[in-house]
């Protein structure tokens, strides 16, 4: 599954956004390799969790009955109200 995600995800776009926003991992701008490592870590945690979401470093990893889902989130809001 990782190979498919690694091949199809927009790593360069994520890297570009991180540079524009001055995003850092451990006080340094992350490389694409470091970005991929963080994403893989998030997905593995989601996988071992079972069904549910894990987020870290801007990435959200989700494991569902259909497979793994990876997204990169810059901003999100949830009100809890309907």
C-alpha positions in Angstrom: 0.0 0.0 0.0 2.8 2.4 0.8 4.3 2.1 -2.6 1.0 3.2 -4.2 0.7 6.2 -1.9 4.4 7.1 -2.3 4.0 7.0 -6.1 0.8 9.0 -6.3 1.0 11.6 -3.5 2.0 15.2 -4.3 5.2 15.3 -2.3 6.7 18.3 -4.1 3.5 20.3 -3.6 3.6 19.5 0.2 7.2 20.5 0.3 6.5 23.8 -1.6 3.6 24.6 0.8 5.8 23.9 3.8 8.6 26.2 2.5 6.1 29.0 1.8 4.6 28.7 5.3 8.1 28.4 6.9 7.0 25.0 8.3 9.7 23.1 10.2 10.5 19.8 11.7 12.9 20.2 14.6 13.7 23.8 13.7 14.7 22.9 10.1 12.8 23.0 6.8 12.0 19.3 6.1 13.3 17.6 3.0 11.0 15.5 0.8 12.7 12.4 2.3 11.8 13.6 5.8 8.3 14.5 4.7 7.8 11.0 3.3 9.2 9.5 6.6 6.7 11.5 8.7 3.8 10.5 6.4 4.8 6.8 6.6 5.0 7.0 10.4 1.5 8.5 10.5 0.1 5.8 8.2 1.7 3.0 10.2 0.2 4.3 13.4 -3.2 4.5 11.7 -2.8 1.0 10.4 -1.9 -0.5 13.8 -4.7 1.5 15.4 -7.2 -0.3 13.2 -10.0 2.0 12.0 -9.5 5.6 12.8 -7.2 8.6 12.2 -3.8 9.7 13.4 -2.3 13.1 12.7 1.2 14.6 13.0 3.4 17.0 11.1 0.5 18.2 9.0 -0.4 14.7 7.8 -3.6 12.8 8.6 -3.4 9.0 8.2 -6.7 7.0 8.2 -7.2 3.3 8.1 -10.7 2.2 6.9 -12.1 -1.1 5.8 -11.2 0.0 2.3 -7.5 0.8 2.9 -5.2 3.6 3.9 -5.8 7.3 3.3 -3.2 10.0 3.5 -3.9 13.8 3.5 -1.9 16.9 4.2 -3.9 19.5 6.1 -2.9 23.2 6.4 -6.0 24.3 8.2 -9.1 22.7 9.6 -12.0 23.6 11.9 -14.7 21.5 13.6 -17.5 23.2 15.5 -19.3 20.1 16.7 -22.5 22.1 16.1 -25.2 21.2 13.5 
